[in-house]
């Protein structure tokens, strides 16, 4: 587990963004002794979410579809086919 602040720095965002990802159900944030933590897997997932937003300009709805239907290791190349398959649902 990594401190939320350290994970945010590693993925080049802020803690508020990671907390928003948590509230969207995309990552899990654990709290202990007044500190917030994320797993290495959720740090990786956060990096992927940021790529979906910045490089592919996906909406939160589209990101949710990709995360629900994609599997780690995530690949940007998979995204168009995932959206084509599942967006009509």
One Martini backbone bead per residue (centre of mass of N, CA, C, O) as a GRO file, in nm:
protein
   89
    1UNK     BB    1   0.099   0.035   0.019
    2UNK     BB    2   0.015   0.376  -0.055
    3UNK     BB    3   0.024   0.682  -0.030
    4UNK     BB    4  -0.175   0.902  -0.177
    5UNK     BB    5   0.037   1.123  -0.226
    6UNK     BB    6   0.243   0.938  -0.369
    7UNK     BB    7   0.061   0.833  -0.594
    8UNK     BB    8  -0.004   1.107  -0.716
    9UNK     BB    9   0.288   1.173  -0.793
   10UNK     BB   10   0.339   0.919  -0.974
   11UNK     BB   11   0.074   1.010  -1.171
   12UNK     BB   12   0.044   1.321  -1.197
   13UNK     BB   13  -0.144   1.424  -0.951
   14UNK     BB   14  -0.404   1.446  -0.722
   15UNK     BB   15  -0.583   1.352  -0.452
   16UNK     BB   16  -0.864   1.439  -0.556
   17UNK     BB   17  -0.863   1.260  -0.806
   18UNK     BB   18  -0.839   0.989  -0.658
   19UNK     BB   19  -1.099   1.029  -0.494
   20UNK     BB   20  -1.283   1.042  -0.742
   21UNK     BB   21  -1.220   0.754  -0.834
   22UNK     BB   22  -1.333   0.626  -0.580
   23UNK     BB   23  -1.627   0.743  -0.604
   24UNK     BB   24  -1.661   0.594  -0.892
   25UNK     BB   25  -1.524   0.290  -0.844
   26UNK     BB   26  -1.218   0.251  -0.969
   27UNK     BB   27  -1.098   0.272  -0.677
   28UNK     BB   28  -0.917   0.207  -0.374
   29UNK     BB   29  -0.948   0.353  -0.046
   30UNK     BB   30  -0.756   0.356   0.246
   31UNK     BB   31  -0.789   0.393   0.604
   32UNK     BB   32  -0.525   0.488   0.849
   33UNK     BB   33  -0.452   0.688   1.094
   34UNK     BB   34  -0.537   0.939   0.890
   35UNK     BB   35  -0.461   0.774   0.632
   36UNK     BB   36  -0.418   0.732   0.282
   37UNK     BB   37  -0.457   0.443   0.058
   38UNK     BB   38  -0.302   0.255  -0.210
   39UNK     BB   39  -0.251   0.039  -0.438
   40UNK     BB   40  -0.055  -0.051  -0.695
   41UNK     BB   41  -0.292  -0.123  -0.881
   42UNK     BB   42  -0.444   0.153  -0.843
   43UNK     BB   43  -0.218   0.325  -0.949
   44UNK     BB   44  -0.217   0.201  -1.233
   45UNK     BB   45  -0.515   0.260  -1.292
   46UNK     BB   46  -0.490   0.568  -1.269
   47UNK     BB   47  -0.300   0.606  -1.505
   48UNK     BB   48  -0.499   0.495  -1.715
   49UNK     BB   49  -0.726   0.698  -1.668
   50UNK     BB   50  -0.558   0.946  -1.747
   51UNK     BB   51  -0.510   0.851  -2.037
   52UNK     BB   52  -0.807   0.844  -2.120
   53UNK     BB   53  -0.848   1.148  -2.077
   54UNK     BB   54  -0.594   1.282  -2.228
   55UNK     BB   55  -0.551   1.094  -2.497
   56UNK     BB   56  -0.882   1.011  -2.553
   57UNK     BB   57  -1.119   1.185  -2.435
   58UNK     BB   58  -1.288   1.053  -2.217
   59UNK     BB   59  -1.550   0.983  -2.049
   60UNK     BB   60  -1.669   0.861  -1.763
   61UNK     BB   61  -1.849   0.653  -1.897
   62UNK     BB   62  -1.630   0.528  -2.081
   63UNK     BB   63  -1.437   0.450  -1.857
   64UNK     BB   64  -1.629   0.254  -1.717
   65UNK     BB   65  -1.647   0.057  -1.952
   66UNK     BB   66  -1.348  -0.015  -1.971
   67UNK     BB   67  -1.312  -0.115  -1.673
   68UNK     BB   68  -1.537  -0.339  -1.682
   69UNK     BB   69  -1.407  -0.486  -1.969
   70UNK     BB   70  -1.126  -0.483  -1.884
   71UNK     BB   71  -0.783  -0.603  -1.854
   72UNK     BB   72  -0.517  -0.681  -1.698
   73UNK     BB   73  -0.325  -0.532  -1.885
   74UNK     BB   74  -0.361  -0.232  -1.990
   75UNK     BB   75  -0.476  -0.098  -2.318
   76UNK     BB   76  -0.523   0.141  -2.555
   77UNK     BB   77  -0.583  -0.058  -2.797
   78UNK     BB   78  -0.856  -0.181  -2.662
   79UNK     BB   79  -1.065   0.050  -2.638
   80UNK     BB   80  -1.226   0.063  -2.909
   81UNK     BB   81  -1.342  -0.230  -2.885
   82UNK     BB   82  -1.485  -0.194  -2.618
   83UNK     BB   83  -1.670   0.040  -2.704
   84UNK     BB   84  -1.800  -0.104  -2.948
   85UNK     BB   85  -1.923  -0.344  -2.777
   86UNK     BB   86  -2.048  -0.172  -2.498
   87UNK     BB   87  -2.195   0.111  -2.567
   88UNK     BB   88  -2.489  -0.001  -2.654
   89UNK     BB   89  -2.595  -0.091  -2.358
   0.00000   0.00000   0.00000
